[in-house]
Structures are given as C-alpha cells and as structure tokens.
Amino acid sequence: MCKPSIDDLQCTYISIPQAEHTHAVVLSRPAWLWGAEMGANEHGVCIGNEAIWTKEPVDPEEALLGMDLVR
C-alpha cells in the first residue's frame, strides 16, 4: 500500500484523491467510523446508507464502504 499524499482523503480503509470542490453537509455518523449513515448537503440533496444482501462473492481487497460513499 502506498503512502497517501497530502491531496488524498483518508476514508475508513483506503485513501482516495480529494475533490477540488465540496459542498457543506449535515451528517449522522457513528463515532467509530469515518463515513456517515445519512446526510444532506447545502443544495438539499439527501442520501442514506442501506444494507444490501447478495450472493455475489466479496472482493477480498479493501475498498470504500457504503458509509464512505454517503459522506
């Protein structure tokens, strides 16, 4: 695993490039996790996290969580 640069955003398990521009948000998140369960941005766009049950195999490599994507 490579060391994150100053322009990277540290998520729960991996680092991703930081966006050039972001919007203000209000989030609800667990204290133990970087991501968020639900939230809304300054434009009134709302999003929430939901469990998905599947029979597809899980990729063993670390990746973004659903809650990382909500944030």
Buried (B, 14 or more C-beta within 10 A) or exposed (E): EEEBEEEBBEBBEBBEEEEEEEEEBEBEBEEEBBBBBBBBBEEEEEBEBEEEEEEEEEEEEEEBBBBBEBB
